[in-house]
Amino acid sequence: MANSNCFHANRNLNLLPGPTIGDSRDMNQSTTEHFDVLIVGAGISGIGGAYHLQNECPDKSFVILETMDDFGGTWKTHTYPGIRSDSDLYTFGYGFKPWTGPPIASADEILNYMAEVIEDNDISRHIRYEHTIKTAEWSTHDKFWTLKVRHKDSDEQLTFTCGFLWMCQGYYSHTDPYTPDWPGMDRFQGAIVHPQTWPDDLDCTNKKVVVIGSGATAATLIPAVADKTEHVTMLQRSPTFFVARPNSNELADTLRQLDIPDEWTHEIVRKKILFDQQQVVEMSVKYPDLVREELYKGIREILGEDYDVSEHFEPAYRPWQQRIALIPDGDLFHSIASGDASVVTDEIATFTETGIETARGDLLEADIIVTATGFDLSVLGDISFTIDEQPLDFSDTVGYRGMMFTGIPNMIWVFGYFRASWTLRADLIAGYVCRLLQHMDKQDVQMVAPTLRAEDRDMELLPWVDPENFNPGYLMRSIHLMPKQGTVDPWRHTQDYWKDKDELPVADLDDGALVYK
Ligand SMILES: Cc1cc2nc3c(=O)[nH]c(=O)nc-3n(C[C@H](O)[C@H](O)[C@H](O)COP(=O)(O)OP(=O)(O)OC[C@H]3O[C@@H](n4cnc5c(N)ncnc54)[C@H](O)[C@@H]3O)c2cc1C
């Protein structure tokens, strides 16, 4: 690790003064800036990381490089009608910043919340927008990373060096969403749009809209446009679990009535939600049919006994194999009940000039087709990595606690939870990184890399996530590009908040698997 003595970067200036260690000057004489820590991405993970870093490691210099022109990540990229969280903000929000709104929040509300964190903690001076990291080269000789970065404004290639790389780049491509190649797409005369690249001027008023997809995005978008469209159809190949609930939290409301401080309310409500979720997860494994029935009950109450809930809302998989999207106030189901929206569960045979023909031969007329078909995985922010001049093949590595990787020194990747709220893990990882950085300073070492110990070498290697437990399309399509996980700790990637919350804050940093130099 680049400790403060080795090549200390001036916190305010952050420009290396001359050709010292870490100051590589390229052909066109652009300067190199050095930071102890470089955070990739100003989404919810990167901003949370910055908060932890400046509170827990106040002596570390750091910068956040962000390719977009503002913070927010996912919540800035997605601008489709109705865009909102599908998990509650008591747990999707940070542990350190109370959430005071309704549990399910719009993208704007999440961005405002993040803006407050940035403002309250004076983080904006550390963020460089429109900086896209293209390459990252690790040198064991120098014990630091060198990054080539494209600055959009000047179209200049900049060079940054850093002791530690904190990857908060998320998991999907923000520029290229996933759209399958269906037969006849080019015949369709209307507009085909992906929610991730929603055109500002797209007007759905009095239009026939077909939304392809069954996930949280489709479920969010449909009630948001249903009122104004002539009709909106959700076309899904197979159903997804949803839970219809009021967008309020009784416990939070009661605590607020009692004038309990926001910090306490946040903590208590967060604990209660997590506790309840844990019960549901356990029940989903032990008594999946009971949990299914509970979920369907809420839907039937809105759609009525005559509606075919079984065909459209009863998935083949077990509850909680994927996060169960919360439908605030059951708005999707109310749109269906009112006749503004409907669901068709069928395969696409072909696009036609005027819509979609399904495998069963139904023709769904459309002026606009929305492909809510998900993402393409982006492995490591599309950055090309080399380790000591050797190109890195990420799939050759084994994950250490699902956040560091064998053979990749001084790098951590924040991959949050996908069944619980992502940020719960981002917060836990941030605490771990800060502890690791402090530990390295105490030991006066500059480099750490997970390495399989003698007893780990014959361990069976498994896919990055267990497809039995989590199997969304974007991950399954690209699982071969991802690191492996082992069968024993600390090589497992369990995605288990309850395990992580007890283990990560006290995990042994001298377990023999983390090798320091
Ligand atoms: C529509 C939608 C709704 C979701 N709802 C929920 C929810 O309710 N609950 C939940 O837990 N999860 C949800 N998720 C998952 C969600 O992505 C995460 O929860 C979380 O927002 C991810 O935050 P992040 O900061 O890790 O990554 P991101 O939000 O993806 O941000 C990563 C940032 O890194 C930047 N970046 C990437 N590569 C580079 C590079 N090479 N150089 C510079 N910058 C780079 C990107 O521009 C981006 O700003 C949702 C996802 C989507 C798409």
The ligand as a Tripos MOL2 file, in Angstrom:
@<TRIPOS>MOLECULE
LIG
   53    58     1     0     0
SMALL
NO_CHARGES

@<TRIPOS>ATOM
      1 C1        -33.3240    0.1580  -12.4330 C.3       1 LIG1
      2 C2        -32.6100   -0.4780  -11.2940 C.ar      1 LIG1
      3 C3        -33.1940   -0.5240  -10.0440 C.ar      1 LIG1
      4 C4        -32.4970   -1.1140   -8.9790 C.ar      1 LIG1
      5 N1        -33.1090   -1.1470   -7.7590 N.ar      1 LIG1
      6 C5        -32.4520   -1.6860   -6.7250 C.ar      1 LIG1
      7 C6        -33.0610   -1.7220   -5.4350 C.ar      1 LIG1
      8 O1        -34.1620   -1.2740   -5.2350 O.2       1 LIG1
      9 N2        -32.3680   -2.2880   -4.4220 N.ar      1 LIG1
     10 C7        -31.1250   -2.8100   -4.6060 C.ar      1 LIG1
     11 O2        -30.5350   -3.3020   -3.6500 O.2       1 LIG1
     12 N3        -30.5200   -2.7840   -5.8200 N.ar      1 LIG1
     13 C8        -31.1490   -2.2460   -6.8760 C.ar      1 LIG1
     14 N4        -30.5510   -2.2240   -8.1000 N.ar      1 LIG1
     15 C9        -29.2010   -2.7070   -8.2640 C.3       1 LIG1
     16 C10       -28.3340   -1.4160   -8.2760 C.3       1 LIG1
     17 O3        -27.5950   -1.3440   -9.4430 O.3       1 LIG1
     18 C11       -27.5010   -1.2960   -7.0740 C.3       1 LIG1
     19 O4        -28.2700   -1.4720   -5.9620 O.3       1 LIG1
     20 C12       -26.7310    0.0040   -6.8830 C.3       1 LIG1
     21 O5        -27.3880    1.1960   -7.2530 O.3       1 LIG1
     22 C13       -25.4450   -0.1280   -7.5770 C.3       1 LIG1
     23 O6        -24.6510    0.9230   -7.1190 O.3       1 LIG1
     24 P1        -23.1280    1.0010   -7.4720 P.3       1 LIG1
     25 O7        -22.6660    2.3250   -7.0140 O.co2     1 LIG1
     26 O8        -22.4180   -0.1890   -6.9290 O.co2     1 LIG1
     27 O9        -23.0630    0.8620   -9.0630 O.3       1 LIG1
     28 P2        -23.7200    1.7830  -10.1810 P.3       1 LIG1
     29 O10       -24.9470    2.4320   -9.7150 O.co2     1 LIG1
     30 O11       -23.7840    0.9280  -11.3910 O.co2     1 LIG1
     31 O12       -22.6380    2.9190  -10.3710 O.3       1 LIG1
     32 C14       -21.3740    2.6440  -10.9140 C.3       1 LIG1
     33 C15       -20.7600    3.9350  -11.4090 C.3       1 LIG1
     34 O13       -19.4510    3.6470  -11.8830 O.3       1 LIG1
     35 C16       -19.2390    4.3580  -13.0870 C.3       1 LIG1
     36 N5        -18.2200    3.6490  -13.8780 N.ar      1 LIG1
     37 C17       -18.3000    2.3710  -14.3490 C.ar      1 LIG1
     38 N6        -17.1900    2.0660  -15.0440 N.ar      1 LIG1
     39 C18       -16.3910    3.1580  -15.0070 C.ar      1 LIG1
     40 C19       -15.1090    3.4680  -15.5730 C.ar      1 LIG1
     41 N7        -14.4320    2.5810  -16.3090 N.pl3     1 LIG1
     42 N8        -14.5730    4.7050  -15.3370 N.ar      1 LIG1
     43 C20       -15.2410    5.6170  -14.5840 C.ar      1 LIG1
     44 N9        -16.4760    5.3820  -14.0550 N.ar      1 LIG1
     45 C21       -17.0370    4.1770  -14.2650 C.ar      1 LIG1
     46 C22       -20.6060    4.3680  -13.7410 C.3       1 LIG1
     47 O14       -20.7220    5.4260  -14.6710 O.3       1 LIG1
     48 C23       -21.5330    4.5450  -12.5440 C.3       1 LIG1
     49 O15       -21.8040    5.8860  -12.2620 O.3       1 LIG1
     50 C24       -31.2150   -1.6600   -9.1810 C.ar      1 LIG1
     51 C25       -30.6330   -1.6240  -10.4610 C.ar      1 LIG1
     52 C26       -31.3260   -1.0380  -11.4900 C.ar      1 LIG1
     53 C27       -30.6680   -0.9970  -12.8350 C.3       1 LIG1
@<TRIPOS>BOND
     1     1     2 1
     2     2     3 ar
     3     2    52 ar
     4     3     4 ar
     5     4     5 ar
     6     4    50 ar
     7     5     6 ar
     8     6     7 ar
     9     6    13 1
    10     7     8 2
    11     7     9 ar
    12     9    10 ar
    13    10    11 2
    14    10    12 ar
    15    12    13 ar
    16    13    14 ar
    17    14    15 1
    18    14    50 ar
    19    15    16 1
    20    16    17 1
    21    16    18 1
    22    18    19 1
    23    18    20 1
    24    20    21 1
    25    20    22 1
    26    22    23 1
    27    23    24 1
    28    24    25 2
    29    24    26 1
    30    24    27 1
    31    27    28 1
    32    28    29 2
    33    28    30 1
    34    28    31 1
    35    31    32 1
    36    32    33 1
    37    33    34 1
    38    33    48 1
    39    34    35 1
    40    35    36 1
    41    35    46 1
    42    36    37 ar
    43    36    45 ar
    44    37    38 ar
    45    38    39 ar
    46    39    40 ar
    47    39    45 ar
    48    40    41 1
    49    40    42 ar
    50    42    43 ar
    51    43    44 ar
    52    44    45 ar
    53    46    47 1
    54    46    48 1
    55    48    49 1
    56    50    51 ar
    57    51    52 ar
    58    52    53 1
@<TRIPOS>SUBSTRUCTURE
     1 LIG1         1 GROUP 0 **** ****
